[in-house]
Amino acid sequence: MADTEPTRGYASLLKALKVPEELNYPFLEKVFLLAMQAYREMRQGGMGQFGVNVATLSLYLVSEHAFYLQTRPDIDREKLYDDEEYRSFLASVSLDKYFTNEKLAFRMGSLTSKYSPLMSTLDLYLNFILGMLSRYKRNDPSQTLIVDVMNKGFQMAKCVASLLENGFETEAFSTWRTLHENECILQCLIKYGAKVIDGYLRHMRYALAFRGGVKSKEETDAIFADIKERMRARGLKSKDMKRFIEYGWLYAIDNVNGVENFKLNFRDGVQRMAGLSAYSKVYEMSSEIAHSSPLLIYSKKDYFFSLTLLSLYESFFRLEKIFASLYMSSVSAPEKERYLQLRKVYHRQLEEAYEFQKKKIASLSKGKDESN
């Protein structure tokens, strides 16, 4: 329906867009036709090179109208629907936002797009996995912790991909940092099993109490008493409480104190125990970006694009391996076969894109070294 003006069936479009009927379909159609009339007039003024996507314009219109009603719950709707000034206002604002945000929006000079196989293959894979994870029970930590952490990891991967597609390379890189923290936690939970999962859940409760999220004073006091007792047993001081609450679950790993240079932090604790210390330098660089260092302000777009995409692919490969193990153990034979076919095609494409980016960043790194 792009670039056309419907004269019939507008209600069908609104239903397809899942617009609530209480917003008054006939009224919305009147406003839409007003907006299209204004568009025809705009074409006379040099905007003729732009067409109109009917569905997108309608979503702006509907959202504007719905928000107007939400912020004025006591308004007389019947009177409002007869108000020509309101109809003109709604049509004008919706059309302004459509053209400014959709057609004339400031672009960041993206080095890729959602149509590039570098991104489209990953987007397809992420959309499939997130769709499948939505079928699993979630948000019940005692039963669904692994699925919940994994689901958040794939959501973060989708966020990083979206930022790259829109030209926000350094922002994508700093967001990858959170994704990497998520995958390290997930690796620890799976690698070390039930005792560590129980410890993680206990420390989630500690964090909730520390942030004032437990309503009962008696329960809060009991939680802090438990925290202090466990800290004493580890020879920790009061100043260590925040670190203990955040990372103390790692003590549930057998013989963790025998690990060389183990500490209650991310790099020497979670990342090390996850077996992903090879990423410590990349993580450190991402942290500098996240904290708005000069590296953020004077970053080189193509270098950070390649570095972020490479890191994103590697995180995705690890997460997908965990997902595949869960998924293949819980679905029917035909669904297994479909996933294997999808994996055969698109995992291979991602591997090719990954190898391409490895060569690209090697070239960029070489050029960077030669210029220093």
Secondary structure, DSSP 8 states (H G I E B T S, - for coil): -BT---SS-HHHHHHHTT--GGG-HHHHHHHHHHHHHHHHHHIIIIITT---BHHHHHHHHHHHHHHHHHT-TTS-HHHHHT-HHHHHHHHHHHHHHHIIIIIS------S--TTSHHHHHHHHHHHHHHHHHTTS--S-HHHHHHHHHHHHHHHHHHHHHHHHHTT-HHHHHHHHHHHHHHHHHHHHHHHH-HHHHHHHHHHHHHHHHHTT----HHHHHHHHHHHHHHHHHTT--GGGHHHHHHHGGGGGSTTGGGSTT--SSIIIIIIHHHT-GGGHHHHHHHHHHHTT-HHHHT--HHHHHHHHHHHHHHHHHHHHHHHHHHHHTTS-HHHHHHHHHHHHHHHHHHHHHHHHHHHHHHHHHHHHHHH-
